């Protein structure tokens, strides 16, 4: 990301976005990967209860809790 890290706080990021990215990074590290992949990012977003992503998923009939369970089932 060109020398600036969103997680290091050198760029301005909305609190919920930063929280989701931090959770995604934690998930990636827990799984032993060096980057945030799509699964880690989605899981990080879902772990922020009042995130817009959760509201959007519910609006289209998806259950964020079920998605979390499915993603966690994929992890070693």
C-alpha contacts under 8 A as a table, 3 or more apart, distances in Angstrom:
res1	aa1	res2	aa2	distance
1	X	4	X	6.09
1	X	5	X	6.69
4	X	8	X	7.89
4	X	10	X	6.07
4	X	11	X	6.82
5	X	8	X	5.17
5	X	9	X	6.70
5	X	10	X	6.08
5	X	11	X	6.88
6	X	9	X	5.57
6	X	10	X	6.37
6	X	11	X	5.59
6	X	12	X	7.58
6	X	13	X	7.00
6	X	18	X	7.21
7	X	10	X	7.77
7	X	18	X	6.62
7	X	21	X	7.17
7	X	22	X	6.61
8	X	11	X	7.95
9	X	12	X	6.89
9	X	13	X	7.89
13	X	17	X	6.50
13	X	18	X	6.08
14	X	17	X	5.31
14	X	18	X	6.26
15	X	18	X	5.13
15	X	19	X	6.07
16	X	19	X	4.94
16	X	20	X	6.11
16	X	48	X	6.92
16	X	51	X	6.58
17	X	20	X	5.10
17	X	21	X	6.18
17	X	45	X	7.80
18	X	21	X	5.08
18	X	22	X	6.07
19	X	22	X	5.12
19	X	23	X	6.21
19	X	44	X	7.78
19	X	48	X	7.13
20	X	23	X	5.14
20	X	24	X	6.06
20	X	41	X	7.29
20	X	44	X	4.50
20	X	45	X	4.75
20	X	46	X	7.78
20	X	47	X	7.02
20	X	48	X	6.25
21	X	24	X	4.89
21	X	25	X	6.05
21	X	41	X	6.75
21	X	44	X	6.20
21	X	45	X	7.52
22	X	25	X	5.09
22	X	26	X	6.21
22	X	44	X	7.35
23	X	26	X	5.00
23	X	27	X	6.19
23	X	40	X	7.97
23	X	43	X	7.76
23	X	44	X	4.67
23	X	45	X	7.84
23	X	47	X	7.39
24	X	27	X	5.08
24	X	28	X	6.18
24	X	36	X	6.25
24	X	40	X	4.66
24	X	41	X	4.88
24	X	42	X	7.55
24	X	43	X	6.46
24	X	44	X	4.25
24	X	45	X	7.55
25	X	28	X	5.09
25	X	29	X	6.16
25	X	35	X	7.35
25	X	36	X	5.74
25	X	40	X	7.09
25	X	41	X	7.90
25	X	44	X	7.94
26	X	29	X	5.14
26	X	30	X	6.07
27	X	30	X	5.00
27	X	31	X	6.29
27	X	40	X	5.71
27	X	43	X	7.84
27	X	44	X	7.53
28	X	31	X	5.17
28	X	32	X	6.27
28	X	33	X	5.33
28	X	34	X	6.81
28	X	35	X	6.46
28	X	36	X	5.64
28	X	37	X	7.22
28	X	40	X	5.79
29	X	32	X	4.89
29	X	33	X	5.64
29	X	34	X	6.59
29	X	35	X	7.99
30	X	33	X	7.72
31	X	75	X	6.74
31	X	76	X	6.81
33	X	36	X	7.68
36	X	40	X	5.76
36	X	41	X	6.29
37	X	40	X	5.32
37	X	41	X	6.19
38	X	41	X	5.08
38	X	42	X	6.10
39	X	42	X	5.21
39	X	43	X	6.06
39	X	71	X	6.81
40	X	43	X	5.08
40	X	44	X	5.96
41	X	44	X	5.02
41	X	45	X	6.17
42	X	45	X	5.09
42	X	46	X	6.16
43	X	46	X	5.04
43	X	47	X	6.19
43	X	68	X	6.15
43	X	71	X	6.96
44	X	47	X	5.21
44	X	48	X	6.99
45	X	48	X	5.66
45	X	51	X	7.05
45	X	53	X	6.77
45	X	54	X	7.73
46	X	49	X	6.72
46	X	51	X	7.54
46	X	53	X	7.22
46	X	54	X	6.22
46	X	64	X	6.26
46	X	65	X	7.81
46	X	68	X	6.80
48	X	51	X	5.46
49	X	54	X	7.04
50	X	54	X	7.04
50	X	55	X	7.71
51	X	54	X	5.56
51	X	55	X	6.88
52	X	55	X	5.09
52	X	56	X	6.14
53	X	56	X	5.09
53	X	57	X	6.14
54	X	57	X	5.12
54	X	58	X	6.24
54	X	64	X	6.13
55	X	58	X	5.15
55	X	59	X	6.12
56	X	59	X	4.96
56	X	60	X	6.53
57	X	60	X	5.39
57	X	61	X	6.44
57	X	62	X	5.07
57	X	63	X	6.78
57	X	64	X	6.70
58	X	61	X	4.96
58	X	62	X	5.07
58	X	63	X	5.96
58	X	64	X	7.18
59	X	62	X	7.41
62	X	67	X	7.98
63	X	66	X	5.36
63	X	67	X	6.39
64	X	67	X	5.03
64	X	68	X	6.18
65	X	68	X	5.08
65	X	69	X	6.33
66	X	69	X	5.07
66	X	70	X	6.22
67	X	70	X	5.09
67	X	71	X	6.15
68	X	71	X	5.12
68	X	72	X	6.07
69	X	72	X	5.16
69	X	73	X	6.14
70	X	73	X	5.06
70	X	74	X	6.62
71	X	74	X	5.23
71	X	75	X	6.86
72	X	75	X	5.33
73	X	76	X	7.83
